[in-house]
Amino acid sequence: MKMTPGKAINRVMLLAIATALAGCAVGPDYKRPDVDLPASWQGDTTFHPAKPNDGALKGDWWDMFHDDQLSKLEQQALTQNQSLQLAKSRLEQARAQLTIVQAAQLPQLNLQTGAGRNKTSADRPLAEYGVPNQSVVQNNFQLGVGVNYEADLFGHVRREVENAKASSEQASADFENTRLVLMAELASDYYNLREQDAEIDVVQKAIGLQLRALEFITARHDHGLASGLDLAQQQALLDANKTQLELLQNQRLQNEHAIATMIGIPAPSFKLPAQIITMTPPTIPAGLPSDVLQRRPDVATAERAMAAANANIGVAKAAFFPTVLLQPSMGWDSNKMSNLFSAPSLLWSLGASATQTLFDAGRTSATVKYAEAGYTGTVASYRQSVLVAMQEVSNGIDGMTLLDRANNQAIASVNSSQRVLDLANDRYQGGLDTYLDVITAQQTLLTNQRQMVQIQGQQMLTSVYLIKALGGGWQGLELQASN
């Protein structure tokens, strides 16, 4: 049975594809290395493993704080932060690159068309000496389809696709990590500012009390009941606290400006009114240590970098083997448009080429060693990222526990200091103590009040830090499914 050109081309293509699919990709297949993880979080802590899908951090984790102002700022940052837009563009580039590389797995089809009219020279060199040349004017119409396909016999293209896919997933995890870092930094700046609001309120109230105390001492001094030293001491305390107020307001402005930049608004155009809020950290499910490997995008980034580096080894090793190209084509060529699709006008070709490097002065071997060393480095980076993750979560868990105790002690110390100040004022007015005791009691109360506010602010910052350490609301389920 005679084979038509079209069937011949089809059979060649099917054979090439079958051969490529049956071929063995050179280089090691990727397997995520094992890491040693503790069975649970250690230390004197109130945190317990969360039940599956029970209270897990999801999506917009900042909503756990039930602060409408914070949620509004976070949403603004998601749409207006320029660093996040830059990370998003890099993700889009990585996904486009994956599409480009995947396209090499399929044949490339080229349509070739042409139409022309030409005249040959009668004075051109003779092809045959017994036959004189004649000038000929003729048309030439062409239509054809060409195929260009690399038969991936040794997995070069497949390893490149593996690399591009892992790199795309790495870019996705990078984007999520950038998002997590930025959102956590914004929340930290916000609670720094709210802690400063509370601390400024404490100092302002202290200044108000000290102004009334100064008036009281001045009146007593004018009546000869208080010394000039008492008056000077109260004035010095008032001036010192006014200085502290200016420093706190300066710190608040810097946090306000940082928030403005993060939400994409010029600092001079942004104002966040002062507000005293109840700084109570939310309950955060810590889960198991192994959960962190799926919940932290930076760990996922390091793991996907390993997969990409592993695929690079296969790409490098494939250079030891020949590159096989299949280039069949078919079409029509005629001097008349009306005869273009007739049987005599049909033309076709079947072709294949193979290229094998014979000598490259050790370049291919060095490339393989380079790729293997790169993979070794990514393994170390992955294991280091896991260690850092364990450290940060442990710091957060222990910090929350210790700060909770410190806050209870700070509240007790403020109450005790207030009682001491009340007693000191009563004893001074009764002539039993000097005003230095009142000054000392005022300073102690102010110090303890500020310390209590600072500890509460640290509780909020540590809770944000712990949420970030746990990976926020991100879940690496998509990346897990691709492994």
TIKE-214561 format. One line per field, with one value per residue (C-alpha): residue in three letters; residue number from 1; y, x, z. Coordinates in Angstrom, 3 decimals, decimal comma. Layout:
TIKE-214561
res: c(ALA | ...)
n: c(NUM | ...)
north: c(Y | ...)
east: c(X | ...)
up: c(Z | ...)
This chain:
TIKE-214561
res: c(MET | LYS | MET | THR | PRO | GLY | LYS | ALA | ILE | ASN | ARG | VAL | MET | LEU | LEU | ALA | ILE | ALA | THR | ALA | LEU | ALA | GLY | CYS | ALA | VAL | GLY | PRO | ASP | TYR | LYS | ARG | PRO | ASP | VAL | ASP | LEU | PRO | ALA | SER | TRP | GLN | GLY | ASP | THR | THR | PHE | HIS | PRO | ALA | LYS | PRO | ASN | ASP | GLY | ALA | LEU | LYS | GLY | ASP | TRP | TRP | ASP | MET | PHE | HIS | ASP | ASP | GLN | LEU | SER | LYS | LEU | GLU | GLN | GLN | ALA | LEU | THR | GLN | ASN | GLN | SER | LEU | GLN | LEU | ALA | LYS | SER | ARG | LEU | GLU | GLN | ALA | ARG | ALA | GLN | LEU | THR | ILE | VAL | GLN | ALA | ALA | GLN | LEU | PRO | GLN | LEU | ASN | LEU | GLN | THR | GLY | ALA | GLY | ARG | ASN | LYS | THR | SER | ALA | ASP | ARG | PRO | LEU | ALA | GLU | TYR | GLY | VAL | PRO | ASN | GLN | SER | VAL | VAL | GLN | ASN | ASN | PHE | GLN | LEU | GLY | VAL | GLY | VAL | ASN | TYR | GLU | ALA | ASP | LEU | PHE | GLY | HIS | VAL | ARG | ARG | GLU | VAL | GLU | ASN | ALA | LYS | ALA | SER | SER | GLU | GLN | ALA | SER | ALA | ASP | PHE | GLU | ASN | THR | ARG | LEU | VAL | LEU | MET | ALA | GLU | LEU | ALA | SER | ASP | TYR | TYR | ASN | LEU | ARG | GLU | GLN | ASP | ALA | GLU | ILE | ASP | VAL | VAL | GLN | LYS | ALA | ILE | GLY | LEU | GLN | LEU | ARG | ALA | LEU | GLU | PHE | ILE | THR | ALA | ARG | HIS | ASP | HIS | GLY | LEU | ALA | SER | GLY | LEU | ASP | LEU | ALA | GLN | GLN | GLN | ALA | LEU | LEU | ASP | ALA | ASN | LYS | THR | GLN | LEU | GLU | LEU | LEU | GLN | ASN | GLN | ARG | LEU | GLN | ASN | GLU | HIS | ALA | ILE | ALA | THR | MET | ILE | GLY | ILE | PRO | ALA | PRO | SER | PHE | LYS | LEU | PRO | ALA | GLN | ILE | ILE | THR | MET | THR | PRO | PRO | THR | ILE | PRO | ALA | GLY | LEU | PRO | SER | ASP | VAL | LEU | GLN | ARG | ARG | PRO | ASP | VAL | ALA | THR | ALA | GLU | ARG | ALA | MET | ALA | ALA | ALA | ASN | ALA | ASN | ILE | GLY | VAL | ALA | LYS | ALA | ALA | PHE | PHE | PRO | THR | VAL | LEU | LEU | GLN | PRO | SER | MET | GLY | TRP | ASP | SER | ASN | LYS | MET | SER | ASN | LEU | PHE | SER | ALA | PRO | SER | LEU | LEU | TRP | SER | LEU | GLY | ALA | SER | ALA | THR | GLN | THR | LEU | PHE | ASP | ALA | GLY | ARG | THR | SER | ALA | THR | VAL | LYS | TYR | ALA | GLU | ALA | GLY | TYR | THR | GLY | THR | VAL | ALA | SER | TYR | ARG | GLN | SER | VAL | LEU | VAL | ALA | MET | GLN | GLU | VAL | SER | ASN | GLY | ILE | ASP | GLY | MET | THR | LEU | LEU | ASP | ARG | ALA | ASN | ASN | GLN | ALA | ILE | ALA | SER | VAL | ASN | SER | SER | GLN | ARG | VAL | LEU | ASP | LEU | ALA | ASN | ASP | ARG | TYR | GLN | GLY | GLY | LEU | ASP | THR | TYR | LEU | ASP | VAL | ILE | THR | ALA | GLN | GLN | THR | LEU | LEU | THR | ASN | GLN | ARG | GLN | MET | VAL | GLN | ILE | GLN | GLY | GLN | GLN | MET | LEU | THR | SER | VAL | TYR | LEU | ILE | LYS | ALA | LEU | GLY | GLY | GLY | TRP | GLN | GLY | LEU | GLU | LEU | GLN | ALA | SER | ASN)
n: c(1 | 2 | 3 | 4 | 5 | 6 | 7 | 8 | 9 | 10 | 11 | 12 | 13 | 14 | 15 | 16 | 17 | 18 | 19 | 20 | 21 | 22 | 23 | 24 | 25 | 26 | 27 | 28 | 29 | 30 | 31 | 32 | 33 | 34 | 35 | 36 | 37 | 38 | 39 | 40 | 41 | 42 | 43 | 44 | 45 | 46 | 47 | 48 | 49 | 50 | 51 | 52 | 53 | 54 | 55 | 56 | 57 | 58 | 59 | 60 | 61 | 62 | 63 | 64 | 65 | 66 | 67 | 68 | 69 | 70 | 71 | 72 | 73 | 74 | 75 | 76 | 77 | 78 | 79 | 80 | 81 | 82 | 83 | 84 | 85 | 86 | 87 | 88 | 89 | 90 | 91 | 92 | 93 | 94 | 95 | 96 | 97 | 98 | 99 | 100 | 101 | 102 | 103 | 104 | 105 | 106 | 107 | 108 | 109 | 110 | 111 | 112 | 113 | 114 | 115 | 116 | 117 | 118 | 119 | 120 | 121 | 122 | 123 | 124 | 125 | 126 | 127 | 128 | 129 | 130 | 131 | 132 | 133 | 134 | 135 | 136 | 137 | 138 | 139 | 140 | 141 | 142 | 143 | 144 | 145 | 146 | 147 | 148 | 149 | 150 | 151 | 152 | 153 | 154 | 155 | 156 | 157 | 158 | 159 | 160 | 161 | 162 | 163 | 164 | 165 | 166 | 167 | 168 | 169 | 170 | 171 | 172 | 173 | 174 | 175 | 176 | 177 | 178 | 179 | 180 | 181 | 182 | 183 | 184 | 185 | 186 | 187 | 188 | 189 | 190 | 191 | 192 | 193 | 194 | 195 | 196 | 197 | 198 | 199 | 200 | 201 | 202 | 203 | 204 | 205 | 206 | 207 | 208 | 209 | 210 | 211 | 212 | 213 | 214 | 215 | 216 | 217 | 218 | 219 | 220 | 221 | 222 | 223 | 224 | 225 | 226 | 227 | 228 | 229 | 230 | 231 | 232 | 233 | 234 | 235 | 236 | 237 | 238 | 239 | 240 | 241 | 242 | 243 | 244 | 245 | 246 | 247 | 248 | 249 | 250 | 251 | 252 | 253 | 254 | 255 | 256 | 257 | 258 | 259 | 260 | 261 | 262 | 263 | 264 | 265 | 266 | 267 | 268 | 269 | 270 | 271 | 272 | 273 | 274 | 275 | 276 | 277 | 278 | 279 | 280 | 281 | 282 | 283 | 284 | 285 | 286 | 287 | 288 | 289 | 290 | 291 | 292 | 293 | 294 | 295 | 296 | 297 | 298 | 299 | 300 | 301 | 302 | 303 | 304 | 305 | 306 | 307 | 308 | 309 | 310 | 311 | 312 | 313 | 314 | 315 | 316 | 317 | 318 | 319 | 320 | 321 | 322 | 323 | 324 | 325 | 326 | 327 | 328 | 329 | 330 | 331 | 332 | 333 | 334 | 335 | 336 | 337 | 338 | 339 | 340 | 341 | 342 | 343 | 344 | 345 | 346 | 347 | 348 | 349 | 350 | 351 | 352 | 353 | 354 | 355 | 356 | 357 | 358 | 359 | 360 | 361 | 362 | 363 | 364 | 365 | 366 | 367 | 368 | 369 | 370 | 371 | 372 | 373 | 374 | 375 | 376 | 377 | 378 | 379 | 380 | 381 | 382 | 383 | 384 | 385 | 386 | 387 | 388 | 389 | 390 | 391 | 392 | 393 | 394 | 395 | 396 | 397 | 398 | 399 | 400 | 401 | 402 | 403 | 404 | 405 | 406 | 407 | 408 | 409 | 410 | 411 | 412 | 413 | 414 | 415 | 416 | 417 | 418 | 419 | 420 | 421 | 422 | 423 | 424 | 425 | 426 | 427 | 428 | 429 | 430 | 431 | 432 | 433 | 434 | 435 | 436 | 437 | 438 | 439 | 440 | 441 | 442 | 443 | 444 | 445 | 446 | 447 | 448 | 449 | 450 | 451 | 452 | 453 | 454 | 455 | 456 | 457 | 458 | 459 | 460 | 461 | 462 | 463 | 464 | 465 | 466 | 467 | 468 | 469 | 470 | 471 | 472 | 473 | 474 | 475 | 476 | 477 | 478 | 479 | 480 | 481 | 482 | 483)
north: c(0,000 | 3,355 | 5,873 | 9,431 | 12,307 | 13,506 | 10,077 | 9,805 | 13,106 | 12,101 | 8,794 | 10,451 | 12,956 | 10,278 | 8,167 | 11,119 | 12,028 | 8,423 | 8,104 | 11,333 | 10,279 | 6,889 | 8,478 | 8,755 | 12,274 | 12,465 | 13,893 | 13,149 | 13,179 | 15,703 | 14,612 | 17,058 | 16,362 | 15,417 | 17,858 | 17,168 | 18,737 | 18,606 | 16,861 | 19,924 | 23,375 | 23,269 | 25,574 | 26,862 | 27,942 | 28,068 | 27,304 | 23,944 | 22,301 | 23,490 | 20,966 | 20,533 | 23,569 | 24,731 | 28,375 | 28,182 | 31,442 | 32,138 | 34,907 | 38,387 | 37,455 | 41,055 | 40,757 | 38,645 | 41,914 | 43,268 | 46,739 | 48,439 | 51,064 | 48,434 | 46,394 | 49,491 | 50,300 | 46,707 | 46,733 | 50,012 | 48,531 | 45,468 | 47,674 | 50,625 | 49,403 | 49,746 | 47,018 | 44,598 | 45,722 | 45,058 | 41,553 | 40,954 | 41,933 | 39,491 | 36,749 | 37,506 | 37,356 | 33,963 | 32,577 | 33,906 | 32,303 | 28,961 | 29,240 | 30,037 | 26,989 | 24,659 | 25,619 | 23,770 | 20,466 | 20,747 | 21,079 | 24,554 | 24,964 | 27,586 | 28,705 | 29,667 | 31,578 | 33,498 | 34,941 | 36,463 | 37,207 | 37,110 | 37,285 | 35,228 | 36,609 | 35,298 | 36,056 | 33,960 | 31,211 | 28,156 | 25,117 | 22,974 | 24,134 | 22,603 | 24,432 | 28,213 | 30,261 | 32,101 | 34,871 | 33,600 | 35,554 | 33,462 | 33,479 | 31,537 | 30,788 | 28,900 | 27,649 | 25,265 | 24,173 | 23,496 | 21,731 | 22,299 | 19,917 | 18,861 | 15,193 | 15,283 | 11,891 | 12,667 | 14,951 | 18,287 | 20,040 | 18,239 | 19,310 | 22,880 | 22,744 | 21,359 | 24,221 | 26,836 | 25,350 | 25,299 | 28,849 | 29,988 | 28,422 | 29,988 | 33,392 | 32,737 | 31,927 | 34,986 | 37,159 | 35,699 | 36,212 | 39,839 | 40,303 | 38,723 | 40,784 | 44,052 | 43,399 | 42,408 | 45,484 | 47,691 | 46,090 | 46,556 | 50,229 | 50,662 | 49,148 | 51,061 | 54,217 | 53,164 | 52,324 | 55,814 | 57,267 | 55,531 | 56,564 | 60,171 | 60,115 | 58,889 | 61,628 | 64,326 | 63,311 | 63,303 | 66,774 | 67,957 | 66,588 | 68,074 | 71,477 | 71,408 | 70,235 | 73,143 | 75,567 | 74,012 | 74,252 | 77,813 | 78,824 | 77,160 | 78,824 | 82,239 | 81,687 | 80,500 | 76,916 | 75,390 | 75,946 | 77,192 | 73,753 | 72,133 | 74,593 | 74,040 | 70,247 | 70,294 | 72,632 | 70,391 | 67,324 | 69,144 | 70,301 | 66,785 | 65,288 | 67,967 | 66,960 | 63,320 | 64,313 | 66,025 | 62,943 | 60,649 | 62,883 | 62,818 | 59,001 | 58,920 | 61,137 | 58,786 | 55,796 | 57,789 | 58,626 | 54,972 | 53,886 | 56,488 | 55,173 | 51,573 | 52,349 | 54,363 | 57,872 | 60,748 | 61,315 | 65,037 | 64,107 | 61,460 | 61,915 | 59,203 | 60,732 | 59,710 | 56,990 | 55,060 | 51,441 | 48,360 | 46,451 | 42,849 | 40,330 | 37,687 | 33,962 | 32,514 | 28,786 | 27,665 | 24,207 | 21,663 | 22,449 | 20,506 | 22,845 | 25,683 | 23,976 | 24,339 | 27,682 | 29,797 | 31,140 | 31,802 | 28,102 | 27,243 | 29,626 | 27,844 | 24,434 | 25,437 | 26,851 | 23,353 | 21,834 | 24,346 | 23,742 | 19,972 | 20,325 | 22,427 | 19,404 | 17,457 | 20,322 | 20,440 | 16,664 | 16,590 | 18,524 | 15,296 | 13,781 | 14,722 | 17,204 | 15,708 | 18,011 | 16,852 | 19,260 | 17,791 | 20,074 | 19,907 | 22,372 | 23,365 | 25,265 | 26,333 | 28,987 | 29,330 | 30,096 | 27,884 | 24,856 | 25,523 | 22,783 | 20,208 | 16,925 | 17,808 | 20,986 | 19,037 | 18,936 | 17,570 | 16,683 | 14,615 | 15,551 | 15,104 | 16,399 | 15,481 | 17,597 | 16,159 | 18,120 | 16,304 | 18,667 | 21,679 | 21,785 | 20,543 | 23,151 | 20,693 | 18,868 | 22,174 | 23,204 | 19,998 | 20,614 | 24,188 | 22,978 | 20,335 | 22,901 | 25,214 | 22,461 | 21,751 | 25,427 | 25,481 | 22,464 | 24,321 | 27,418 | 25,366 | 23,733 | 27,103 | 28,623 | 25,803 | 26,435 | 30,161 | 29,388 | 27,183 | 29,910 | 32,673 | 30,685 | 29,626 | 33,243 | 34,349 | 31,682 | 32,191 | 35,968 | 35,996 | 33,891 | 36,001 | 39,316 | 38,193 | 37,652 | 40,949 | 42,789 | 41,397 | 42,484 | 45,932 | 46,457 | 45,525 | 47,913 | 50,807 | 50,210 | 50,078 | 53,240 | 55,105 | 54,189 | 55,336 | 58,704 | 59,192 | 58,471 | 60,740 | 63,634 | 63,127 | 62,958 | 66,036 | 68,059 | 66,901 | 68,041 | 64,567 | 64,227 | 66,484 | 67,186 | 65,040 | 61,996 | 63,266 | 63,905 | 60,421 | 58,897 | 60,886 | 59,728 | 56,120 | 56,149 | 57,718 | 55,221 | 52,286 | 53,590 | 54,024 | 50,608 | 49,027 | 50,705 | 49,676 | 46,052 | 46,045 | 47,475 | 44,746 | 42,163 | 43,433 | 43,542 | 40,042 | 38,702 | 40,200 | 38,713 | 35,288 | 35,392 | 36,284 | 33,488 | 31,028 | 32,125 | 34,393 | 33,155 | 31,562 | 27,852 | 26,165 | 23,610 | 24,450 | 23,949 | 20,704 | 19,330 | 19,999 | 18,050)
east: c(0,000 | 1,421 | 1,840 | 0,712 | 3,043 | 0,586 | 0,426 | 4,212 | 4,597 | 2,003 | 3,728 | 7,111 | 5,682 | 3,874 | 7,028 | 9,086 | 6,597 | 6,316 | 10,092 | 10,413 | 7,768 | 9,387 | 12,793 | 14,358 | 15,072 | 18,680 | 19,546 | 18,127 | 14,384 | 13,469 | 12,712 | 12,397 | 15,095 | 14,071 | 14,520 | 14,487 | 11,454 | 10,329 | 7,064 | 5,679 | 6,631 | 8,653 | 8,761 | 6,382 | 3,621 | -0,161 | -0,202 | -1,524 | -1,685 | -4,691 | -7,182 | -7,314 | -9,032 | -10,117 | -9,206 | -6,422 | -5,068 | -6,771 | -6,781 | -6,869 | -5,306 | -5,364 | -9,135 | -8,322 | -7,504 | -11,043 | -9,660 | -11,541 | -8,853 | -6,124 | -8,221 | -8,831 | -5,119 | -4,238 | -6,720 | -5,263 | -1,777 | -2,906 | -3,992 | -1,608 | 1,722 | 4,357 | 6,664 | 3,751 | 3,038 | 6,679 | 6,483 | 3,264 | 4,918 | 7,757 | 5,205 | 3,515 | 6,899 | 7,655 | 4,284 | 4,817 | 8,265 | 6,707 | 4,339 | 7,286 | 9,248 | 6,237 | 5,692 | 8,918 | 7,211 | 4,994 | 5,915 | 6,210 | 4,150 | 5,133 | 2,983 | 5,066 | 3,448 | 4,807 | 3,878 | 6,197 | 6,811 | 10,355 | 12,295 | 15,435 | 18,390 | 19,145 | 22,830 | 23,190 | 25,854 | 24,840 | 23,622 | 24,175 | 26,484 | 24,319 | 21,160 | 21,096 | 19,550 | 16,340 | 14,798 | 11,697 | 9,025 | 6,980 | 4,925 | 5,696 | 2,997 | 3,926 | 2,005 | 3,389 | 3,517 | 6,790 | 7,261 | 10,123 | 10,290 | 13,013 | 12,665 | 13,212 | 14,932 | 17,014 | 14,678 | 16,378 | 13,066 | 11,260 | 13,897 | 13,651 | 9,890 | 10,421 | 12,793 | 10,399 | 7,451 | 9,379 | 10,602 | 7,035 | 5,883 | 8,876 | 7,822 | 4,303 | 5,643 | 7,921 | 4,906 | 3,035 | 6,078 | 6,405 | 2,717 | 3,061 | 6,124 | 4,544 | 1,223 | 2,996 | 5,228 | 2,171 | 0,434 | 3,594 | 3,860 | 0,172 | 0,434 | 3,634 | 1,668 | -1,262 | 1,125 | 2,603 | -0,918 | -1,488 | 1,918 | 1,380 | -1,982 | -0,294 | 2,368 | -0,214 | -2,329 | 0,803 | 1,689 | -1,839 | -1,508 | 1,968 | 0,713 | -1,895 | 0,771 | 2,982 | 0,131 | -0,370 | 3,347 | 3,513 | 0,627 | 2,245 | 5,559 | 3,897 | 2,480 | 5,803 | 4,637 | 6,918 | 10,562 | 12,033 | 13,593 | 10,129 | 9,036 | 12,156 | 11,857 | 8,252 | 9,142 | 12,067 | 9,808 | 7,220 | 9,850 | 11,326 | 7,948 | 7,209 | 10,480 | 9,413 | 6,104 | 7,883 | 10,050 | 7,021 | 5,174 | 8,211 | 8,278 | 4,569 | 5,055 | 7,717 | 5,374 | 2,575 | 4,828 | 5,903 | 2,252 | 1,530 | 4,341 | 3,190 | -0,355 | 0,888 | 0,055 | 2,583 | 3,485 | 2,496 | -1,019 | -1,701 | -3,013 | -4,064 | -5,894 | -4,813 | -6,940 | -6,713 | -7,583 | -7,747 | -4,598 | -5,604 | -3,804 | -5,930 | -5,715 | -3,344 | -3,359 | 0,259 | -0,421 | 2,393 | 5,991 | 5,497 | 2,634 | 5,118 | 6,625 | 3,288 | 2,257 | 5,366 | 5,813 | 9,537 | 10,053 | 8,041 | 10,255 | 13,388 | 11,850 | 10,832 | 14,327 | 15,641 | 13,294 | 14,402 | 18,078 | 17,556 | 15,995 | 18,988 | 21,215 | 19,168 | 19,354 | 23,135 | 23,564 | 21,390 | 24,145 | 26,211 | 23,668 | 22,777 | 20,057 | 17,648 | 15,499 | 12,662 | 11,803 | 9,194 | 7,360 | 4,785 | 3,171 | 2,432 | 4,431 | 3,022 | 3,415 | -0,361 | -2,678 | -5,360 | -3,012 | -1,611 | -3,546 | -3,251 | -1,405 | 1,596 | 2,155 | 2,517 | 5,923 | 7,070 | 10,170 | 11,065 | 14,169 | 15,927 | 19,197 | 21,282 | 23,946 | 26,486 | 29,260 | 32,569 | 34,893 | 34,165 | 37,272 | 35,311 | 32,575 | 29,665 | 31,241 | 31,858 | 28,257 | 27,040 | 29,284 | 28,037 | 24,404 | 25,137 | 26,846 | 23,857 | 21,519 | 23,676 | 23,466 | 19,669 | 19,419 | 21,442 | 19,283 | 16,101 | 17,277 | 18,407 | 15,002 | 13,342 | 15,630 | 14,885 | 11,163 | 11,391 | 13,330 | 10,867 | 7,782 | 9,389 | 10,361 | 6,798 | 5,159 | 7,498 | 7,333 | 3,530 | 3,568 | 6,191 | 4,658 | 1,286 | 2,911 | 4,784 | 1,544 | -0,156 | 2,819 | 2,836 | -0,850 | -0,156 | 2,803 | 0,721 | -1,942 | 0,707 | 2,395 | -0,898 | -1,449 | 2,104 | 1,487 | -1,776 | -0,046 | 2,905 | 0,549 | -1,380 | 1,805 | 3,264 | 0,102 | 0,125 | 3,719 | 5,070 | 7,247 | 9,191 | 7,995 | 10,834 | 8,813 | 5,883 | 8,193 | 9,608 | 6,144 | 5,027 | 8,034 | 7,535 | 3,854 | 4,589 | 7,398 | 5,164 | 2,252 | 4,462 | 5,998 | 2,534 | 1,539 | 4,827 | 4,335 | 0,826 | 2,220 | 4,874 | 2,119 | 0,449 | 3,757 | 4,652 | 1,278 | 1,860 | 5,363 | 3,981 | 1,335 | 4,054 | 6,280 | 3,410 | 2,960 | -0,050 | -3,159 | -1,310 | -1,670 | 0,741 | -1,805 | -1,243 | 2,482 | 1,992 | -0,249 | 2,408 | 5,141)
up: c(0,000 | -1,045 | 1,783 | 1,080 | 2,111 | 4,757 | 6,391 | 6,272 | 8,118 | 10,703 | 11,373 | 11,758 | 14,233 | 16,245 | 16,346 | 17,538 | 20,243 | 21,423 | 21,524 | 23,495 | 25,991 | 26,442 | 26,883 | 30,277 | 31,550 | 32,687 | 36,078 | 39,548 | 40,183 | 42,857 | 46,393 | 49,246 | 51,843 | 55,343 | 58,206 | 61,923 | 63,571 | 67,208 | 67,969 | 69,774 | 70,997 | 74,207 | 77,169 | 79,803 | 77,470 | 77,364 | 73,624 | 72,483 | 69,053 | 67,099 | 65,810 | 62,027 | 60,455 | 63,903 | 64,398 | 61,829 | 60,495 | 57,199 | 54,635 | 56,163 | 59,489 | 60,761 | 61,194 | 64,272 | 66,079 | 65,504 | 64,755 | 61,909 | 61,419 | 61,068 | 58,625 | 56,507 | 56,387 | 55,471 | 52,588 | 51,330 | 51,420 | 49,448 | 46,551 | 46,807 | 48,206 | 45,496 | 46,807 | 46,586 | 43,023 | 42,140 | 43,609 | 41,671 | 38,384 | 39,071 | 39,684 | 36,373 | 34,627 | 36,162 | 35,061 | 31,542 | 31,474 | 32,404 | 29,435 | 27,160 | 28,291 | 28,194 | 24,566 | 23,662 | 24,509 | 21,439 | 17,748 | 16,314 | 13,118 | 10,554 | 7,641 | 4,628 | 1,761 | -1,163 | -4,527 | -7,121 | -10,753 | -12,118 | -15,349 | -15,953 | -17,891 | -21,387 | -20,787 | -17,658 | -17,620 | -19,619 | -17,715 | -20,824 | -23,617 | -26,385 | -25,238 | -25,481 | -22,652 | -23,106 | -21,112 | -19,321 | -17,460 | -15,041 | -11,878 | -8,671 | -6,085 | -2,897 | 0,145 | 2,734 | 6,359 | 8,165 | 11,493 | 13,910 | 16,856 | 19,281 | 20,108 | 23,851 | 23,993 | 27,071 | 29,012 | 28,308 | 27,640 | 30,466 | 32,972 | 31,728 | 32,235 | 35,761 | 36,458 | 35,108 | 37,008 | 40,286 | 39,621 | 38,965 | 42,230 | 43,967 | 42,622 | 43,910 | 47,380 | 47,156 | 46,439 | 49,410 | 51,628 | 50,502 | 51,208 | 54,659 | 55,575 | 54,427 | 56,146 | 59,374 | 59,200 | 58,714 | 61,701 | 63,787 | 62,842 | 63,618 | 67,096 | 67,757 | 66,992 | 69,197 | 72,035 | 71,640 | 71,714 | 75,037 | 76,366 | 75,266 | 77,043 | 80,237 | 80,070 | 79,257 | 82,239 | 84,411 | 83,168 | 84,009 | 87,542 | 87,875 | 86,736 | 89,492 | 91,922 | 90,802 | 91,449 | 94,871 | 95,727 | 94,417 | 96,658 | 99,659 | 98,780 | 98,565 | 102,064 | 103,421 | 103,826 | 101,156 | 100,386 | 97,140 | 96,758 | 96,701 | 94,021 | 91,904 | 92,166 | 90,956 | 88,085 | 87,058 | 87,041 | 84,925 | 82,417 | 82,151 | 81,363 | 78,760 | 77,101 | 77,127 | 75,554 | 72,648 | 72,058 | 72,064 | 69,608 | 67,314 | 67,428 | 66,656 | 63,611 | 62,270 | 62,605 | 60,993 | 58,045 | 57,731 | 57,595 | 54,914 | 52,721 | 53,140 | 52,028 | 49,045 | 50,283 | 50,479 | 54,133 | 54,195 | 52,977 | 55,620 | 59,130 | 61,567 | 64,543 | 68,020 | 69,590 | 72,827 | 72,152 | 74,309 | 73,452 | 73,994 | 71,772 | 70,038 | 70,692 | 68,101 | 67,193 | 67,040 | 65,616 | 65,326 | 64,306 | 61,061 | 60,123 | 59,725 | 56,663 | 54,874 | 56,361 | 55,881 | 52,344 | 52,879 | 53,669 | 50,551 | 48,567 | 49,759 | 49,002 | 45,469 | 44,899 | 45,650 | 43,084 | 40,457 | 41,239 | 41,039 | 37,577 | 36,512 | 37,106 | 34,546 | 32,073 | 32,465 | 32,111 | 28,985 | 27,212 | 27,178 | 24,752 | 21,195 | 20,316 | 17,770 | 15,621 | 13,379 | 10,554 | 8,169 | 5,751 | 2,974 | 0,598 | -2,953 | -5,582 | -8,975 | -11,618 | -11,806 | -8,957 | -10,500 | -10,373 | -6,900 | -5,135 | -7,900 | -7,343 | -9,522 | -7,471 | -4,196 | -2,537 | 0,798 | 2,747 | 5,770 | 7,646 | 10,939 | 12,317 | 15,338 | 16,976 | 19,375 | 21,056 | 20,663 | 22,527 | 24,702 | 26,945 | 29,996 | 29,744 | 30,051 | 32,996 | 34,754 | 34,100 | 35,755 | 38,778 | 38,926 | 38,942 | 41,595 | 43,819 | 43,344 | 44,485 | 47,553 | 48,423 | 48,125 | 50,435 | 53,065 | 52,545 | 52,965 | 56,180 | 57,518 | 56,713 | 58,679 | 61,654 | 61,536 | 61,352 | 64,455 | 66,250 | 65,383 | 66,355 | 69,647 | 70,352 | 69,664 | 71,806 | 74,746 | 74,356 | 74,522 | 77,681 | 79,456 | 78,407 | 79,756 | 83,153 | 82,902 | 82,099 | 85,206 | 87,306 | 85,665 | 86,473 | 90,098 | 90,261 | 88,884 | 91,533 | 94,261 | 92,961 | 92,973 | 96,624 | 97,469 | 95,755 | 97,595 | 100,914 | 100,073 | 99,271 | 102,493 | 104,590 | 102,884 | 103,423 | 107,037 | 107,421 | 108,045 | 104,898 | 102,575 | 99,048 | 97,717 | 98,739 | 96,651 | 93,659 | 93,982 | 94,151 | 91,094 | 89,087 | 90,153 | 89,185 | 85,801 | 85,128 | 86,034 | 83,971 | 80,939 | 81,477 | 81,617 | 78,343 | 76,738 | 77,784 | 76,342 | 73,122 | 73,092 | 73,512 | 70,345 | 68,445 | 69,601 | 68,524 | 65,059 | 65,080 | 66,026 | 63,297 | 60,785 | 62,138 | 61,654 | 58,040 | 58,443 | 56,703 | 53,794 | 53,158 | 50,744 | 49,528 | 45,868 | 46,149 | 48,105 | 45,382 | 42,753 | 44,545)
